[in-house]
Amino acid sequence: MVAQKKAKASKFLTVPTRPVPIDRDRSVAGLLEKMEGAGFGAKQLAEAHRIWLDMLDDNSTIYMCGSGNLITSGMRRLIAYVIKNRFVDVIVMSGSVLYHDIHEILGRNHYQAHPSMSDEELESSEIYRVGDVIANREEYQEADEWIGSVINQLELTRSYSIREFLHLLGRELSEIAHEDGILTSAFKARIPVFCPDLPGSELAVGIARAKFEKKIQIMFDTTQDTMELNTIAQRTRHSGVISLGNMDSQAVVNMTELSSYITRTTPRGHKYAISIATDSCPLDIRTPSYGGSHTSVFGKLAKGATTAYVPCDPSIALPMIITALSQTAAKFMKGRKRPTFSFSGREMNVDVP
């Protein structure tokens, strides 16, 4: 029998990976805890859950940014849950996400598609295809009409920030919704919703329809949104960002760093960052290395920031992370000091204890 040669000691080789075991613990939180000892995507998914808890425990202002097919893939109830329970404090969503949210809050559905459904057949039946999900075109047009009906009730002699407009949409939806989504949950939780790409999204169709059919036009003051995000960043002690999908929606949060010179404040950078996306990402992102590529994925980071990059479709990762939070977050929420927002007309005020 050959004696094993003792490995040379190294300050780096100290924490071995641990194969994920199979046992009787069936909780999602328990599974993620075991995955912390693994590597690559398994470790990052587990660390995303752990970092979210750290953000709550550290009284951080938490931004949730999202784009893509979050609603069509079935994530509406999960996102509404974290908003209602104040696991997040500021919402930044693409116009497509918010439009699909309105569609479902109005009582409409998205449906599963099948590869055998041809585009020609769907088109002739007035069905929209969104990836492997489909929707009724006429029902989408009803959402456009509803958006126009809300605009018709507004005072159109003044301009609105996009944040204020979305707040008003959430208020009107709350009056008729049978089940909550992003806009209704945010309205009830009194937290702001921002949209970085309204003109290039489906939301703009309803606004354009109101102008074309009813000759009513709403004016937007996008600089107000920039200033409000800047105010939140300025008054925040610690911040964390959770980015779902590509970085497009997160970019507007990163702009607060560039615009901080206007108010003569010093950018702090995020203390925590989680990114869940299918975009290709350098391997060094999966380790605590803070090079240029790391910052390009998460935005400006504070020194010593904790990050997790989960190379996964959000529709796979979110159900696991948020289900785990429902099992683990309660004790971190008891003493949490979170920012409070007040809305009065076009004004938004924020108080960070």
TORKOL-4160 file (C-alpha; in steps of 0.2 Angstrom, whole numbers, padded with zeros to 4 digits, m for minus):
353
<pt num="1" X="0000" Y="0000" Z="0000"/>
<pt num="2" X="0007" Y="0017" Z="m0006"/>
<pt num="3" X="0007" Y="0030" Z="0008"/>
<pt num="4" X="m0002" Y="0046" Z="0004"/>
<pt num="5" X="0009" Y="0061" Z="0001"/>
<pt num="6" X="0005" Y="0075" Z="0012"/>
<pt num="7" X="m0001" Y="0090" Z="0002"/>
<pt num="8" X="0010" Y="0106" Z="0004"/>
<pt num="9" X="0001" Y="0118" Z="0015"/>
<pt num="10" X="m0006" Y="0134" Z="0007"/>
<pt num="11" X="m0015" Y="0149" Z="0014"/>
<pt num="12" X="m0028" Y="0147" Z="m0001"/>
<pt num="13" X="m0033" Y="0129" Z="0001"/>
<pt num="14" X="m0042" Y="0131" Z="0017"/>
<pt num="15" X="m0061" Y="0128" Z="0013"/>
<pt num="16" X="m0065" Y="0112" Z="0003"/>
<pt num="17" X="m0081" Y="0111" Z="m0007"/>
<pt num="18" X="m0094" Y="0100" Z="0001"/>
<pt num="19" X="m0105" Y="0089" Z="m0010"/>
<pt num="20" X="m0123" Y="0092" Z="m0008"/>
<pt num="21" X="m0131" Y="0078" Z="0002"/>
<pt num="22" X="m0148" Y="0070" Z="0001"/>
<pt num="23" X="m0157" Y="0070" Z="0018"/>
<pt num="24" X="m0174" Y="0072" Z="0025"/>
<pt num="25" X="m0173" Y="0091" Z="0026"/>
<pt num="26" X="m0186" Y="0096" Z="0013"/>
<pt num="27" X="m0186" Y="0114" Z="0017"/>
<pt num="28" X="m0180" Y="0125" Z="0003"/>
<pt num="29" X="m0170" Y="0136" Z="0015"/>
<pt num="30" X="m0162" Y="0120" Z="0021"/>
<pt num="31" X="m0157" Y="0115" Z="0004"/>
<pt num="32" X="m0149" Y="0132" Z="0000"/>
<pt num="33" X="m0139" Y="0131" Z="0016"/>
<pt num="34" X="m0132" Y="0114" Z="0010"/>
<pt num="35" X="m0128" Y="0122" Z="m0007"/>
<pt num="36" X="m0117" Y="0135" Z="0001"/>
<pt num="37" X="m0104" Y="0122" Z="0002"/>
<pt num="38" X="m0104" Y="0119" Z="m0016"/>
<pt num="39" X="m0097" Y="0129" Z="m0031"/>
<pt num="40" X="m0102" Y="0139" Z="m0046"/>
<pt num="41" X="m0121" Y="0142" Z="m0048"/>
<pt num="42" X="m0126" Y="0131" Z="m0033"/>
<pt num="43" X="m0115" Y="0142" Z="m0022"/>
<pt num="44" X="m0120" Y="0158" Z="m0030"/>
<pt num="45" X="m0139" Y="0154" Z="m0028"/>
<pt num="46" X="m0136" Y="0150" Z="m0009"/>
<pt num="47" X="m0126" Y="0166" Z="m0007"/>
<pt num="48" X="m0140" Y="0176" Z="m0015"/>
<pt num="49" X="m0152" Y="0170" Z="m0002"/>
<pt num="50" X="m0139" Y="0174" Z="0012"/>
<pt num="51" X="m0135" Y="0191" Z="0005"/>
<pt num="52" X="m0153" Y="0196" Z="0005"/>
<pt num="53" X="m0155" Y="0191" Z="0023"/>
<pt num="54" X="m0139" Y="0202" Z="0027"/>
<pt num="55" X="m0147" Y="0217" Z="0018"/>
<pt num="56" X="m0163" Y="0215" Z="0029"/>
<pt num="57" X="m0152" Y="0213" Z="0045"/>
<pt num="58" X="m0141" Y="0228" Z="0040"/>
<pt num="59" X="m0156" Y="0240" Z="0038"/>
<pt num="60" X="m0151" Y="0243" Z="0020"/>
<pt num="61" X="m0161" Y="0252" Z="0007"/>
<pt num="62" X="m0165" Y="0238" Z="m0006"/>
<pt num="63" X="m0168" Y="0241" Z="m0024"/>
<pt num="64" X="m0176" Y="0227" Z="m0034"/>
<pt num="65" X="m0173" Y="0230" Z="m0053"/>
<pt num="66" X="m0181" Y="0219" Z="m0066"/>
<pt num="67" X="m0183" Y="0217" Z="m0085"/>
<pt num="68" X="m0188" Y="0203" Z="m0097"/>
<pt num="69" X="m0202" Y="0190" Z="m0095"/>
<pt num="70" X="m0204" Y="0191" Z="m0076"/>
<pt num="71" X="m0223" Y="0192" Z="m0076"/>
<pt num="72" X="m0226" Y="0181" Z="m0091"/>
<pt num="73" X="m0215" Y="0167" Z="m0084"/>
<pt num="74" X="m0226" Y="0167" Z="m0068"/>
<pt num="75" X="m0216" Y="0177" Z="m0055"/>
<pt num="76" X="m0230" Y="0190" Z="m0051"/>
<pt num="77" X="m0236" Y="0183" Z="m0035"/>
<pt num="78" X="m0218" Y="0180" Z="m0029"/>
<pt num="79" X="m0213" Y="0198" Z="m0033"/>
<pt num="80" X="m0229" Y="0205" Z="m0025"/>
<pt num="81" X="m0225" Y="0194" Z="m0009"/>
<pt num="82" X="m0208" Y="0202" Z="m0006"/>
<pt num="83" X="m0215" Y="0220" Z="m0009"/>
<pt num="84" X="m0230" Y="0217" Z="0003"/>
<pt num="85" X="m0218" Y="0210" Z="0016"/>
<pt num="86" X="m0206" Y="0225" Z="0013"/>
<pt num="87" X="m0191" Y="0213" Z="0009"/>
<pt num="88" X="m0187" Y="0227" Z="m0004"/>
<pt num="89" X="m0189" Y="0246" Z="m0003"/>
<pt num="90" X="m0188" Y="0253" Z="m0021"/>
<pt num="91" X="m0194" Y="0245" Z="m0037"/>
<pt num="92" X="m0187" Y="0248" Z="m0054"/>
<pt num="93" X="m0195" Y="0238" Z="m0068"/>
<pt num="94" X="m0195" Y="0239" Z="m0087"/>
<pt num="95" X="m0211" Y="0245" Z="m0095"/>
<pt num="96" X="m0214" Y="0227" Z="m0102"/>
<pt num="97" X="m0214" Y="0220" Z="m0085"/>
<pt num="98" X="m0226" Y="0233" Z="m0078"/>
<pt num="99" X="m0237" Y="0231" Z="m0094"/>
<pt num="100" X="m0239" Y="0212" Z="m0091"/>
<pt num="101" X="m0242" Y="0215" Z="m0073"/>
<pt num="102" X="m0257" Y="0227" Z="m0077"/>
<pt num="103" X="m0263" Y="0214" Z="m0089"/>
<pt num="104" X="m0264" Y="0200" Z="m0076"/>
<pt num="105" X="m0270" Y="0212" Z="m0062"/>
<pt num="106" X="m0285" Y="0216" Z="m0073"/>
<pt num="107" X="m0290" Y="0198" Z="m0072"/>
<pt num="108" X="m0282" Y="0192" Z="m0088"/>
<pt num="109" X="m0270" Y="0177" Z="m0091"/>
<pt num="110" X="m0254" Y="0172" Z="m0100"/>
<pt num="111" X="m0255" Y="0154" Z="m0107"/>
<pt num="112" X="m0242" Y="0141" Z="m0110"/>
<pt num="113" X="m0238" Y="0138" Z="m0128"/>
<pt num="114" X="m0232" Y="0122" Z="m0137"/>
<pt num="115" X="m0219" Y="0120" Z="m0151"/>
<pt num="116" X="m0232" Y="0114" Z="m0162"/>
<pt num="117" X="m0241" Y="0131" Z="m0162"/>
<pt num="118" X="m0235" Y="0140" Z="m0178"/>
<pt num="119" X="m0233" Y="0159" Z="m0179"/>
<pt num="120" X="m0245" Y="0159" Z="m0194"/>
<pt num="121" X="m0259" Y="0150" Z="m0184"/>
<pt num="122" X="m0256" Y="0161" Z="m0169"/>
<pt num="123" X="m0256" Y="0177" Z="m0179"/>
<pt num="124" X="m0273" Y="0172" Z="m0188"/>
<pt num="125" X="m0281" Y="0169" Z="m0171"/>
<pt num="126" X="m0275" Y="0186" Z="m0165"/>
<pt num="127" X="m0263" Y="0178" Z="m0152"/>
<pt num="128" X="m0247" Y="0186" Z="m0146"/>
<pt num="129" X="m0232" Y="0175" Z="m0143"/>
<pt num="130" X="m0220" Y="0180" Z="m0129"/>
<pt num="131" X="m0206" Y="0166" Z="m0129"/>
<pt num="132" X="m0215" Y="0150" Z="m0124"/>
<pt num="133" X="m0230" Y="0160" Z="m0117"/>
<pt num="134" X="m0245" Y="0167" Z="m0127"/>
<pt num="135" X="m0258" Y="0180" Z="m0124"/>
<pt num="136" X="m0274" Y="0186" Z="m0131"/>
<pt num="137" X="m0271" Y="0201" Z="m0142"/>
<pt num="138" X="m0288" Y="0208" Z="m0139"/>
<pt num="139" X="m0285" Y="0207" Z="m0120"/>
<pt num="140" X="m0269" Y="0216" Z="m0122"/>
<pt num="141" X="m0278" Y="0230" Z="m0131"/>
<pt num="142" X="m0291" Y="0231" Z="m0116"/>
<pt num="143" X="m0276" Y="0235" Z="m0105"/>
<pt num="144" X="m0271" Y="0249" Z="m0117"/>
<pt num="145" X="m0289" Y="0256" Z="m0116"/>
<pt num="146" X="m0288" Y="0255" Z="m0097"/>
<pt num="147" X="m0272" Y="0265" Z="m0096"/>
<pt num="148" X="m0280" Y="0278" Z="m0107"/>
<pt num="149" X="m0295" Y="0278" Z="m0095"/>
<pt num="150" X="m0284" Y="0282" Z="m0081"/>
<pt num="151" X="m0275" Y="0296" Z="m0090"/>
<pt num="152" X="m0292" Y="0303" Z="m0094"/>
<pt num="153" X="m0295" Y="0306" Z="m0076"/>
<pt num="154" X="m0279" Y="0316" Z="m0073"/>
<pt num="155" X="m0276" Y="0334" Z="m0072"/>
<pt num="156" X="m0267" Y="0336" Z="m0089"/>
<pt num="157" X="m0262" Y="0354" Z="m0087"/>
<pt num="158" X="m0247" Y="0349" Z="m0078"/>
<pt num="159" X="m0233" Y="0336" Z="m0080"/>
<pt num="160" X="m0231" Y="0320" Z="m0071"/>
<pt num="161" X="m0215" Y="0310" Z="m0066"/>
<pt num="162" X="m0216" Y="0292" Z="m0072"/>
<pt num="163" X="m0215" Y="0287" Z="m0054"/>
<pt num="164" X="m0231" Y="0297" Z="m0050"/>
<pt num="165" X="m0240" Y="0291" Z="m0065"/>
<pt num="166" X="m0236" Y="0273" Z="m0060"/>
<pt num="167" X="m0241" Y="0277" Z="m0042"/>
<pt num="168" X="m0258" Y="0283" Z="m0049"/>
<pt num="169" X="m0260" Y="0267" Z="m0060"/>
<pt num="170" X="m0257" Y="0256" Z="m0044"/>
<pt num="171" X="m0270" Y="0266" Z="m0035"/>
<pt num="172" X="m0283" Y="0264" Z="m0048"/>
<pt num="173" X="m0279" Y="0245" Z="m0050"/>
<pt num="174" X="m0280" Y="0243" Z="m0031"/>
<pt num="175" X="m0299" Y="0248" Z="m0033"/>
<pt num="176" X="m0303" Y="0234" Z="m0045"/>
<pt num="177" X="m0289" Y="0220" Z="m0042"/>
<pt num="178" X="m0294" Y="0203" Z="m0036"/>
<pt num="179" X="m0276" Y="0198" Z="m0034"/>
<pt num="180" X="m0261" Y="0209" Z="m0031"/>
<pt num="181" X="m0246" Y="0212" Z="m0043"/>
<pt num="182" X="m0231" Y="0224" Z="m0043"/>
<pt num="183" X="m0241" Y="0240" Z="m0045"/>
<pt num="184" X="m0254" Y="0236" Z="m0032"/>
<pt num="185" X="m0242" Y="0229" Z="m0019"/>
<pt num="186" X="m0231" Y="0244" Z="m0021"/>
<pt num="187" X="m0246" Y="0256" Z="m0019"/>
<pt num="188" X="m0252" Y="0247" Z="m0003"/>
<pt num="189" X="m0234" Y="0246" Z="0004"/>
<pt num="190" X="m0231" Y="0264" Z="0000"/>
<pt num="191" X="m0215" Y="0262" Z="m0009"/>
<pt num="192" X="m0210" Y="0270" Z="m0026"/>
<pt num="193" X="m0210" Y="0261" Z="m0043"/>
<pt num="194" X="m0198" Y="0268" Z="m0057"/>
<pt num="195" X="m0198" Y="0263" Z="m0075"/>
<pt num="196" X="m0182" Y="0268" Z="m0085"/>
<pt num="197" X="m0189" Y="0264" Z="m0103"/>
<pt num="198" X="m0208" Y="0268" Z="m0103"/>
<pt num="199" X="m0207" Y="0276" Z="m0121"/>
<pt num="200" X="m0200" Y="0260" Z="m0128"/>
<pt num="201" X="m0212" Y="0248" Z="m0120"/>
<pt num="202" X="m0230" Y="0242" Z="m0122"/>
<pt num="203" X="m0235" Y="0255" Z="m0109"/>
<pt num="204" X="m0232" Y="0268" Z="m0122"/>
<pt num="205" X="m0246" Y="0260" Z="m0133"/>
<pt num="206" X="m0260" Y="0264" Z="m0121"/>
<pt num="207" X="m0253" Y="0282" Z="m0119"/>
<pt num="208" X="m0253" Y="0284" Z="m0138"/>
<pt num="209" X="m0270" Y="0276" Z="m0140"/>
<pt num="210" X="m0277" Y="0289" Z="m0128"/>
<pt num="211" X="m0269" Y="0303" Z="m0138"/>
<pt num="212" X="m0275" Y="0296" Z="m0154"/>
<pt num="213" X="m0293" Y="0292" Z="m0150"/>
<pt num="214" X="m0297" Y="0304" Z="m0136"/>
<pt num="215" X="m0286" Y="0318" Z="m0140"/>
<pt num="216" X="m0279" Y="0318" Z="m0123"/>
<pt num="217" X="m0260" Y="0320" Z="m0119"/>
<pt num="218" X="m0250" Y="0317" Z="m0104"/>
<pt num="219" X="m0234" Y="0326" Z="m0101"/>
<pt num="220" X="m0219" Y="0317" Z="m0092"/>
<pt num="221" X="m0205" Y="0326" Z="m0082"/>
<pt num="222" X="m0192" Y="0312" Z="m0082"/>
<pt num="223" X="m0180" Y="0324" Z="m0073"/>
<pt num="224" X="m0191" Y="0322" Z="m0058"/>
<pt num="225" X="m0188" Y="0303" Z="m0058"/>
<pt num="226" X="m0169" Y="0306" Z="m0058"/>
<pt num="227" X="m0170" Y="0318" Z="m0044"/>
<pt num="228" X="m0181" Y="0307" Z="m0033"/>
<pt num="229" X="m0169" Y="0292" Z="m0036"/>
<pt num="230" X="m0155" Y="0304" Z="m0032"/>
<pt num="231" X="m0163" Y="0309" Z="m0015"/>
<pt num="232" X="m0166" Y="0291" Z="m0010"/>
<pt num="233" X="m0147" Y="0287" Z="m0014"/>
<pt num="234" X="m0142" Y="0303" Z="m0004"/>
<pt num="235" X="m0151" Y="0299" Z="0011"/>
<pt num="236" X="m0147" Y="0280" Z="0012"/>
<pt num="237" X="m0134" Y="0274" Z="0023"/>
<pt num="238" X="m0132" Y="0257" Z="0016"/>
<pt num="239" X="m0139" Y="0250" Z="0000"/>
<pt num="240" X="m0141" Y="0234" Z="m0009"/>
<pt num="241" X="m0147" Y="0230" Z="m0027"/>
<pt num="242" X="m0156" Y="0215" Z="m0033"/>
<pt num="243" X="m0155" Y="0214" Z="m0052"/>
<pt num="244" X="m0167" Y="0202" Z="m0062"/>
<pt num="245" X="m0163" Y="0199" Z="m0080"/>
<pt num="246" X="m0151" Y="0210" Z="m0089"/>
<pt num="247" X="m0144" Y="0226" Z="m0083"/>
<pt num="248" X="m0155" Y="0238" Z="m0092"/>
<pt num="249" X="m0167" Y="0242" Z="m0078"/>
<pt num="250" X="m0152" Y="0243" Z="m0065"/>
<pt num="251" X="m0144" Y="0257" Z="m0076"/>
<pt num="252" X="m0156" Y="0270" Z="m0070"/>
<pt num="253" X="m0151" Y="0266" Z="m0052"/>
<pt num="254" X="m0132" Y="0268" Z="m0057"/>
<pt num="255" X="m0136" Y="0285" Z="m0064"/>
<pt num="256" X="m0138" Y="0291" Z="m0046"/>
<pt num="257" X="m0119" Y="0289" Z="m0044"/>
<pt num="258" X="m0116" Y="0300" Z="m0059"/>
<pt num="259" X="m0129" Y="0313" Z="m0054"/>
<pt num="260" X="m0123" Y="0315" Z="m0036"/>
<pt num="261" X="m0112" Y="0330" Z="m0041"/>
<pt num="262" X="m0128" Y="0340" Z="m0043"/>
<pt num="263" X="m0132" Y="0339" Z="m0025"/>
<pt num="264" X="m0113" Y="0339" Z="m0020"/>
<pt num="265" X="m0114" Y="0322" Z="m0012"/>
<pt num="266" X="m0101" Y="0308" Z="m0012"/>
<pt num="267" X="m0107" Y="0292" Z="m0020"/>
<pt num="268" X="m0106" Y="0277" Z="m0008"/>
<pt num="269" X="m0109" Y="0263" Z="m0019"/>
<pt num="270" X="m0119" Y="0247" Z="m0015"/>
<pt num="271" X="m0114" Y="0237" Z="0000"/>
<pt num="272" X="m0123" Y="0222" Z="m0007"/>
<pt num="273" X="m0127" Y="0216" Z="m0024"/>
<pt num="274" X="m0136" Y="0201" Z="m0032"/>
<pt num="275" X="m0138" Y="0198" Z="m0050"/>
<pt num="276" X="m0149" Y="0184" Z="m0057"/>
<pt num="277" X="m0147" Y="0183" Z="m0076"/>
<pt num="278" X="m0143" Y="0171" Z="m0090"/>
<pt num="279" X="m0130" Y="0184" Z="m0098"/>
<pt num="280" X="m0113" Y="0177" Z="m0100"/>
<pt num="281" X="m0102" Y="0182" Z="m0086"/>
<pt num="282" X="m0083" Y="0181" Z="m0083"/>
<pt num="283" X="m0078" Y="0167" Z="m0070"/>
<pt num="284" X="m0070" Y="0180" Z="m0059"/>
<pt num="285" X="m0088" Y="0187" Z="m0055"/>
<pt num="286" X="m0091" Y="0171" Z="m0046"/>
<pt num="287" X="m0078" Y="0175" Z="m0033"/>
<pt num="288" X="m0076" Y="0190" Z="m0021"/>
<pt num="289" X="m0065" Y="0199" Z="m0033"/>
<pt num="290" X="m0068" Y="0218" Z="m0036"/>
<pt num="291" X="m0060" Y="0221" Z="m0053"/>
<pt num="292" X="m0068" Y="0231" Z="m0067"/>
<pt num="293" X="m0078" Y="0217" Z="m0074"/>
<pt num="294" X="m0086" Y="0215" Z="m0057"/>
<pt num="295" X="m0091" Y="0233" Z="m0056"/>
<pt num="296" X="m0098" Y="0233" Z="m0073"/>
<pt num="297" X="m0111" Y="0219" Z="m0068"/>
<pt num="298" X="m0116" Y="0226" Z="m0051"/>
<pt num="299" X="m0114" Y="0245" Z="m0053"/>
<pt num="300" X="m0104" Y="0255" Z="m0041"/>
<pt num="301" X="m0099" Y="0245" Z="m0026"/>
<pt num="302" X="m0093" Y="0250" Z="m0009"/>
<pt num="303" X="m0077" Y="0244" Z="m0003"/>
<pt num="304" X="m0079" Y="0226" Z="0004"/>
<pt num="305" X="m0096" Y="0224" Z="m0004"/>
<pt num="306" X="m0104" Y="0207" Z="m0004"/>
<pt num="307" X="m0110" Y="0201" Z="m0021"/>
<pt num="308" X="m0118" Y="0185" Z="m0029"/>
<pt num="309" X="m0120" Y="0182" Z="m0048"/>
<pt num="310" X="m0132" Y="0168" Z="m0051"/>
<pt num="311" X="m0130" Y="0162" Z="m0069"/>
<pt num="312" X="m0149" Y="0157" Z="m0070"/>
<pt num="313" X="m0165" Y="0162" Z="m0077"/>
<pt num="314" X="m0174" Y="0172" Z="m0064"/>
<pt num="315" X="m0190" Y="0161" Z="m0066"/>
<pt num="316" X="m0179" Y="0146" Z="m0059"/>
<pt num="317" X="m0170" Y="0156" Z="m0046"/>
<pt num="318" X="m0183" Y="0167" Z="m0039"/>
<pt num="319" X="m0195" Y="0153" Z="m0033"/>
<pt num="320" X="m0181" Y="0145" Z="m0023"/>
<pt num="321" X="m0174" Y="0161" Z="m0015"/>
<pt num="322" X="m0191" Y="0169" Z="m0011"/>
<pt num="323" X="m0198" Y="0153" Z="m0004"/>
<pt num="324" X="m0183" Y="0151" Z="0007"/>
<pt num="325" X="m0185" Y="0169" Z="0013"/>
<pt num="326" X="m0203" Y="0165" Z="0018"/>
<pt num="327" X="m0195" Y="0152" Z="0030"/>
<pt num="328" X="m0180" Y="0163" Z="0036"/>
<pt num="329" X="m0183" Y="0181" Z="0035"/>
<pt num="330" X="m0195" Y="0184" Z="0049"/>
<pt num="331" X="m0182" Y="0186" Z="0063"/>
<pt num="332" X="m0172" Y="0198" Z="0052"/>
<pt num="333" X="m0188" Y="0209" Z="0049"/>
<pt num="334" X="m0193" Y="0211" Z="0068"/>
<pt num="335" X="m0180" Y="0225" Z="0071"/>
<pt num="336" X="m0178" Y="0231" Z="0053"/>
<pt num="337" X="m0177" Y="0250" Z="0051"/>
<pt num="338" X="m0183" Y="0253" Z="0033"/>
<pt num="339" X="m0185" Y="0269" Z="0023"/>
<pt num="340" X="m0203" Y="0277" Z="0023"/>
<pt num="341" X="m0210" Y="0286" Z="0009"/>
<pt num="342" X="m0224" Y="0299" Z="0008"/>
<pt num="343" X="m0232" Y="0304" Z="m0008"/>
<pt num="344" X="m0242" Y="0320" Z="m0010"/>
<pt num="345" X="m0246" Y="0325" Z="m0028"/>
<pt num="346" X="m0230" Y="0326" Z="m0038"/>
<pt num="347" X="m0219" Y="0326" Z="m0022"/>
<pt num="348" X="m0211" Y="0311" Z="m0015"/>
<pt num="349" X="m0202" Y="0312" Z="0002"/>
<pt num="350" X="m0191" Y="0299" Z="0010"/>
<pt num="351" X="m0186" Y="0297" Z="0028"/>
<pt num="352" X="m0172" Y="0285" Z="0032"/>
<pt num="353" X="m0171" Y="0281" Z="0051"/>
